[in-house]
Amino acid sequence: MEWTRKKELIQFLAQPGIDVIDPDDDALARYDQALTHRSYAYEHPLGPFPRLDYERIEFLGDRVLNFIVAEYLFCHFDCSEGALSKRMEATKNEHLGTIVPGTGIGLEQHILLGAGQSLTRSIIADVFEAFICALYLHLGLDRTREIVLGLIADDVLHFDPTGNVIGRLQEHLQQTYNEMPEYHLLGRAGPDHAPTFACAVTAPGILSARGLGRSKADSKRAAARKALAALEERAERVLK
């Protein structure tokens, strides 16, 4: 593995929210595989050997993710199987692909893509599942559960498949500017029983908006809603 890529992955893994320090070379190679799309692997073989892509380990990562989320929902919601299944829809690719950029870890910025291959929600979701597999094989289930729930539990808890404003903003930015939104949790205020979270969403040179909510997920949606409204208003002015 090239030194620059190795350094990039070490910094990515060490950030708050993941906190994986000093991974060995075998673990780093698997994290690199998890972040490599087949289009890049095809274009950049390792000498006479093929470069590994994420597809095989995504298979296991998908199962690990679904177990972690199903267990979390089972333990936190005393409701019917149907209601639990509805919340499990958060792990479907079309929803997971919008949740992951909102975690703020910048996973999508480290995905290796071949020339001409665009970054899609499906690829982001697949890579996240492959990344979970790499975590699981490196750290075991308990630590992986801790990391995954730290990143997405709030989004799963407040998942609303009918109000996917985060996905609409992402789609607008990708189609119009070929950019991805970045979310940053700004802080939390108020008592523990009634907190208020503040979140910012940015796309350099394009937009910046802030939102408040009773949960991290709500604050992200509020920020995305403001940003999307501003972009739509801008588009209307251009058309007039």
TILUMVEX-810717 format. One record per residue: residue number from 1; residue in three letters; x, y, z of N, C-alpha, C in turn. Coordinates in steps of 0.05 Angstrom, whole numbers. Each point is the difference from the previous one (the first is absolute). Layout:
- NUM:Ala:X:Y:Z:X:Y:Z:X:Y:Z
...
# end
This chain:
- 1:Met:17:-24:0:-17:24:0:18:25:0
- 2:Glu:-8:20:-17:16:24:-1:-1:14:27
- 3:Trp:23:14:7:2:13:26:-22:21:4
- 4:Thr:-6:16:-21:-20:21:3:-27:-12:6
- 5:Arg:-7:-22:-13:-26:-14:6:0:-11:28
- 6:Lys:22:-11:9:3:-11:27:-4:22:20
- 7:Lys:13:22:-4:-3:23:19:-28:10:0
- 8:Glu:-13:2:-23:-27:9:-2:-19:-18:16
- 9:Leu:3:-26:-2:-17:-19:14:5:1:30
- 10:Ile:25:2:8:6:2:29:-13:25:12
- 11:Gln:1:22:-14:-13:25:10:-30:-3:1
- 12:Phe:-12:-12:-21:-28:-5:-1:-10:-17:23
- 13:Leu:15:-22:6:-8:-18:21:3:11:28
- 14:Ala:19:19:3:6:11:26:-19:22:9
- 15:Gln:-17:10:-18:-17:22:6:-21:-7:21
- 16:Pro:-10:20:15:-22:-5:19:-24:-13:-14
- 17:Gly:-12:-19:14:-22:-14:-12:8:-27:-10
- 18:Ile:26:-4:-6:11:-26:-8:21:-8:20
- 19:Asp:20:17:4:20:-4:21:15:-27:-2
- 20:Val:7:-7:-24:16:-24:-4:29:9:-3
- 21:Ile:17:-7:18:28:9:2:19:-23:-7
- 22:Asp:21:7:-15:22:-19:-6:-10:-27:-12
- 23:Pro:-16:1:-21:-7:-25:-13:24:-13:-13
- 24:Asp:2:-26:0:23:-14:-13:-5:0:-30
- 25:Asp:20:-9:-15:0:1:-29:-23:-17:-12
- 26:Asp:-6:-23:13:-22:-17:-10:-27:15:3
- 27:Ala:-4:13:23:-25:14:4:-2:24:-19
- 28:Leu:22:14:-4:0:23:-19:-6:-9:-28
- 29:Ala:10:-23:-8:-5:-10:-26:-30:-6:-4
- 30:Arg:-12:-10:21:-29:-6:-1:-17:25:-1
- 31:Tyr:8:21:16:-14:25:-1:3:13:-28
- 32:Asp:23:-3:-12:5:10:-27:-18:-15:-20
- 33:Gln:-2:-26:3:-18:-16:-17:-29:9:3
- 34:Ala:-8:6:25:-28:8:5:-7:26:-14
- 35:Leu:20:17:-5:-4:26:-12:8:1:-30
- 36:Thr:2:-23:-12:8:-2:-28:-22:-12:-17
- 37:His:-9:16:-19:-21:-9:-19:13:-17:-22
- 38:Arg:-16:-18:-11:11:-18:-21:11:15:-24
- 39:Ser:-11:23:-6:10:15:-23:29:9:4
- 40:Tyr:6:8:25:28:8:6:18:-24:1
- 41:Ala:-10:-22:12:16:-25:2:7:-10:-28
- 42:Tyr:-18:2:-19:5:-9:-27:21:17:-14
- 43:Glu:-1:26:5:19:19:-13:27:0:13
- 44:His:2:-9:26:26:2:14:7:-27:13
- 45:Pro:7:-20:-17:8:-26:11:27:4:15
- 46:Leu:6:-19:18:25:1:15:20:-18:-14
- 47:Gly:12:12:-21:20:-15:-16:-15:-23:-14
- 48:Pro:9:-25:3:-13:-22:-13:-25:-10:15
- 49:Phe:-5:12:24:-22:-9:17:-24:20:-2
- 50:Pro:-24:-11:2:-23:18:0:-2:15:27
- 51:Arg:-10:24:-1:-6:15:24:-27:-8:11
- 52:Leu:-2:-3:26:-26:-9:12:-19:24:2
- 53:Asp:-25:-5:-5:-21:21:4:-18:-8:23
- 54:Tyr:-20:17:5:-16:-4:24:-22:-21:-2
- 55:Glu:-5:-11:-23:-25:-15:-4:-2:-25:17
- 56:Arg:22:-15:4:-1:-24:16:-5:6:29
- 57:Ile:15:19:11:-3:6:29:-26:16:6
- 58:Glu:-11:13:-21:-25:13:4:-22:-21:7
- 59:Phe:2:-24:-11:-19:-21:6:-3:-5:30
- 60:Leu:23:-3:13:0:-5:29:-8:25:15
- 61:Gly:11:23:-9:-6:25:14:-30:7:1
- 62:Asp:-14:-7:-22:-29:4:-1:-14:-16:22
- 63:Arg:9:-25:4:-12:-16:21:6:10:28
- 64:Val:25:9:4:8:10:26:-16:26:6
- 65:Leu:-3:17:-20:-15:25:4:-29:-6:7
- 66:Asn:-12:-18:-14:-28:-7:5:-4:-12:27
- 67:Phe:19:-17:9:-2:-11:27:2:22:21
- 68:Ile:19:18:-3:4:21:20:-25:17:2
- 69:Val:-11:8:-23:-23:18:0:-25:-15:10
- 70:Ala:-3:-25:-8:-23:-16:9:1:-4:30
- 71:Glu:23:-6:11:4:-3:29:-7:26:14
- 72:Tyr:10:22:-11:-4:26:13:-30:7:0
- 73:Leu:-14:-5:-22:-29:6:-1:-15:-19:19
- 74:Phe:7:-25:1:-13:-19:17:2:8:29
- 75:Cys:23:10:8:5:7:28:-12:27:7
- 76:His:-5:18:-19:-9:27:6:-30:5:-6
- 77:Phe:-13:-18:-15:-28:4:-8:-17:-24:7
- 78:Asp:-19:4:17:-19:-21:7:-24:2:-18
- 79:Cys:4:-8:-25:-21:2:-20:-1:-25:-18
- 80:Ser:-18:0:-18:-5:-24:-17:23:-5:-19
- 81:Glu:1:-24:-11:20:-8:-20:-2:18:-24
- 82:Gly:-25:7:-8:-3:18:-23:11:27:5
- 83:Ala:-4:11:24:11:27:6:31:-1:1
- 84:Leu:10:-22:10:30:-2:1:11:-2:-29
- 85:Ser:-14:-15:-16:9:-4:-28:-1:27:-15
- 86:Lys:-19:17:6:-2:26:-13:24:17:7
- 87:Arg:9:-1:25:24:15:8:25:-12:-12
- 88:Met:0:-26:-5:23:-13:-12:5:10:-29
- 89:Glu:-19:14:-11:3:10:-28:23:21:-1
- 90:Ala:8:10:23:22:19:1:26:-12:-11
- 91:Thr:2:-27:1:24:-13:-10:-1:-7:-30
- 92:Lys:-22:6:-13:-2:-4:-29:19:20:-14
- 93:Asn:10:-8:-22:21:16:-14:-10:29:-5
- 94:Glu:-24:3:-9:-9:27:-8:-1:19:24
- 95:His:-5:-12:24:0:17:24:27:1:13
- 96:Leu:14:-22:2:27:-1:12:19:18:-15
- 97:Gly:-3:2:-26:17:17:-16:-3:30:5
- 98:Thr:-22:8:13:-3:28:9:7:3:29
- 99:Ile:-3:-21:16:7:2:29:30:2:3
- 100:Val:15:-15:-15:29:-2:4:14:28:-3
- 101:Pro:-5:15:-22:12:27:-1:-6:18:24
- 102:Gly:-24:-5:12:-8:16:22:14:-7:26
- 103:Thr:16:-22:1:15:-7:24:23:19:5
- 104:Gly:9:14:-21:22:19:3:28:-13:0
- 105:Ile:3:-26:-4:26:-13:0:14:3:-27
- 106:Gly:-14:8:-21:12:4:-26:7:-25:-14
- 107:Leu:-15:-22:5:6:-26:-13:1:3:-31
- 108:Glu:-20:15:-10:-3:2:-30:24:13:-13
- 109:Gln:16:16:16:23:14:-11:24:-18:-5
- 110:His:-1:-24:12:22:-19:-2:-5:-24:-18
- 111:Ile:-22:1:-14:-7:-22:-18:16:2:-26
- 112:Leu:13:-21:-8:15:0:-25:-18:-9:-23
- 113:Leu:-3:18:-20:-18:-6:-23:16:2:-26
- 114:Gly:-7:-17:-20:13:2:-25:-9:24:-16
- 115:Ala:15:6:-21:-6:23:-17:-28:-3:-12
- 116:Gly:-16:21:3:-27:0:-11:-21:-13:18
- 117:Gln:8:-11:22:-19:-12:19:-9:21:20
- 118:Ser:-26:6:0:-10:20:18:-6:-12:27
- 119:Leu:1:16:21:-6:-9:27:-30:1:4
- 120:Thr:-12:-22:6:-29:-2:3:-7:-8:29
- 121:Arg:-26:3:7:-9:-8:26:5:-30:5
- 122:Ser:-4:-16:-21:3:-28:2:29:-7:7
- 123:Ile:19:13:-14:28:-5:6:7:8:28
- 124:Ile:-9:23:9:5:9:27:-10:-21:20
- 125:Ala:-24:-10:-4:-12:-20:18:17:-26:-1
- 126:Asp:7:-9:-23:15:-24:-3:27:2:14
- 127:Val:14:23:-4:26:4:13:-3:1:30
- 128:Phe:-21:12:10:-4:1:29:-3:-29:11
- 129:Glu:-15:-16:-14:-3:-28:9:27:-15:-2
- 130:Ala:15:5:-20:27:-13:-2:18:10:22
- 131:Phe:-2:26:7:15:12:21:-7:-14:27
- 132:Ile:-26:-5:4:-9:-14:24:13:-28:2
- 133:Cys:1:-13:-23:13:-26:0:29:2:8
- 134:Ala:14:20:-11:28:4:7:3:5:30
- 135:Leu:-18:16:11:0:5:29:-4:-26:16
- 136:Tyr:-19:-15:-9:-8:-25:14:24:-20:0
- 137:Leu:13:-3:-23:22:-19:-2:24:10:15
- 138:His:3:26:3:23:12:15:-5:1:30
- 139:Leu:-24:8:8:-5:8:28:-20:-19:14
- 140:Gly:-15:-16:-14:-20:-16:12:-27:14:2
- 141:Leu:-21:-16:8:-27:10:-1:-6:23:19
- 142:Asp:9:-3:25:-6:20:21:10:28:-8
- 143:Arg:25:2:-8:11:26:-7:-13:11:-26
- 144:Thr:-6:-18:-19:-13:8:-25:-28:11:6
- 145:Arg:-14:-14:18:-27:9:8:2:28:11
- 146:Glu:19:5:17:4:26:13:4:22:-21
- 147:Ile:17:-5:-19:7:19:-21:-25:5:-17
- 148:Val:-12:-21:-10:-23:3:-18:-23:15:13
- 149:Leu:-7:-8:24:-22:14:14:7:28:7
- 150:Gly:25:5:6:8:28:5:-3:17:-25
- 151:Leu:2:-12:-23:-2:16:-25:-29:2:-10
- 152:Ile:-16:-21:2:-26:1:-13:-24:-6:18
- 153:Ala:4:-5:26:-23:-7:17:-21:21:0
- 154:Asp:9:25:1:-20:22:2:-16:2:-26
- 155:Asp:13:-5:-23:-15:0:-25:-19:-23:-2
- 156:Val:8:-23:10:-18:-23:0:-24:5:19
- 157:Leu:6:11:23:-20:6:20:-22:19:-10
- 158:His:9:20:-16:-19:20:-10:-5:-3:-31
- 159:Phe:4:-24:-10:-2:-4:-29:-29:5:-9
- 160:Asp:-2:16:-21:-26:6:-12:2:-3:-31
- 161:Pro:-8:-23:-10:3:-5:-29:-17:19:-18
- 162:Thr:-19:13:12:-17:18:-16:10:28:-2
- 163:Gly:21:7:16:10:28:0:29:1:-5
- 164:Asn:9:-11:-22:29:-3:-6:12:25:-12
- 165:Val:-1:22:15:11:25:-9:30:-1:-3
- 166:Ile:14:-16:16:29:-3:-2:7:-13:-27
- 167:Gly:-16:-20:-8:5:-13:-26:-5:19:-23
- 168:Arg:-21:16:3:-6:19:-22:22:21:-3
- 169:Leu:11:10:22:21:19:-1:25:-12:-13
- 170:Gln:7:-24:8:23:-14:-11:-3:-4:-30
- 171:Glu:-24:-8:-8:-5:-5:-29:2:27:-16
- 172:His:-10:21:11:1:27:-13:29:8:-3
- 173:Leu:16:-2:21:28:9:-2:16:-17:-19
- 174:Gln:-5:-26:0:15:-18:-18:-8:6:-29
- 175:Gln:-25:3:-6:-9:4:-27:7:27:-11
- 176:Thr:-1:21:17:4:27:-9:29:9:2
- 177:Tyr:14:-8:21:27:10:5:21:-23:2
- 178:Asn:-8:-25:-1:18:-22:4:15:2:26
- 179:Glu:-15:8:21:12:2:27:-18:-15:20
- 180:Met:13:-7:23:-14:-13:21:-3:19:24
- 181:Pro:-22:-1:14:-3:17:24:16:-11:23
- 182:Glu:10:18:17:14:-8:24:-15:10:25
- 183:Tyr:-4:-18:19:-15:7:24:19:2:24
- 184:His:-5:20:17:17:4:24:-18:6:24
- 185:Leu:2:-17:20:-15:5:25:14:24:15
- 186:Leu:-15:21:4:11:24:12:-1:0:31
- 187:Gly:-19:-14:11:-2:0:29:-27:-9:10
- 188:Arg:-2:-1:26:-24:-9:13:-5:19:24
- 189:Ala:-25:7:4:-7:18:22:-26:-11:14
- 190:Gly:-5:11:24:-24:-8:14:4:-24:18
- 191:Pro:-21:-6:16:2:-22:19:-1:-27:-15
- 192:Asp:9:-21:14:1:-27:-12:-27:-10:-9
- 193:His:-21:8:14:-27:-10:-8:-12:15:-23
- 194:Ala:12:23:-7:-11:16:-23:23:15:-14
- 195:Pro:19:-15:-12:23:13:-12:-7:13:-27
- 196:Thr:16:19:-8:-2:12:-27:27:-3:-13
- 197:Phe:0:-12:-24:25:-4:-15:2:21:-23
- 198:Ala:24:8:-6:5:18:-23:18:-14:-20
- 199:Cys:-7:2:-25:15:-13:-21:4:19:-23
- 200:Ala:22:-2:-14:5:16:-24:4:-19:-24
- 201:Val:-10:8:-23:6:-15:-24:13:20:-20
- 202:Thr:22:-9:-12:15:17:-18:7:-15:-26
- 203:Ala:4:16:-21:12:-9:-25:18:23:-8
- 204:Pro:26:-2:1:18:23:-4:-7:16:-25
- 205:Gly:-4:26:4:-5:18:-22:-28:-1:-11
- 206:Ile:-17:-17:12:-27:-4:-10:-21:8:21
- 207:Leu:2:-11:24:-20:5:20:11:-5:28
- 208:Ser:-14:12:19:4:-5:28:-26:6:15
- 209:Ala:-9:-19:16:-25:4:14:2:-14:27
- 210:Arg:-16:11:19:0:-12:27:-29:-8:7
- 211:Gly:-1:-20:17:-27:-9:9:1:-8:30
- 212:Leu:-23:2:13:-3:-8:28:-21:-23:1
- 213:Gly:4:-18:20:-19:-21:3:3:-13:27
- 214:Arg:-20:-16:7:0:-14:26:18:-25:0
- 215:Ser:10:-7:-23:19:-22:-3:21:8:-21
- 216:Lys:22:-15:-1:20:6:-20:-12:-4:-28
- 217:Ala:-16:-20:-3:-13:-5:-26:-19:22:-8
- 218:Asp:-15:10:19:-19:22:-5:15:25:-8
- 219:Ser:23:6:13:15:24:-6:13:-2:-28
- 220:Lys:8:-25:-8:10:-3:-27:-21:4:-21
- 221:Arg:-24:-11:6:-22:4:-19:-7:29:-2
- 222:Ala:0:15:22:-7:28:0:20:16:-16
- 223:Ala:26:-7:3:21:14:-16:-3:-7:-30
- 224:Ala:-5:-25:-6:-4:-8:-28:-24:13:-12
- 225:Arg:-21:3:15:-25:13:-10:5:29:-7
- 226:Lys:15:14:17:7:28:-5:18:3:-25
- 227:Ala:20:-18:-2:18:1:-22:-15:-6:-27
- 228:Leu:-17:-20:1:-15:-8:-24:-18:23:-9
- 229:Ala:-13:13:19:-18:23:-6:16:22:-13
- 230:Ala:24:6:11:17:21:-12:8:-7:-28
- 231:Leu:8:-25:-5:8:-8:-27:-23:1:-20
- 232:Glu:-24:-8:9:-23:1:-18:-8:29:-6
- 233:Glu:2:18:20:-5:28:-4:20:12:-20
- 234:Arg:25:-8:3:21:9:-18:-5:-9:-29
- 235:Ala:-9:-25:-2:-6:-10:-27:-24:15:-13
- 236:Glu:-20:7:16:-23:15:-10:9:27:-10
- 237:Arg:18:14:15:9:26:-8:15:-1:-27
- 238:Val:15:-21:-4:15:-4:-25:-19:-3:-23
- 239:Leu:-23:-14:4:-18:-6:-21:-17:25:-8
- 240:Lys:-2:19:18:-17:24:-5:14:19:-19
# end
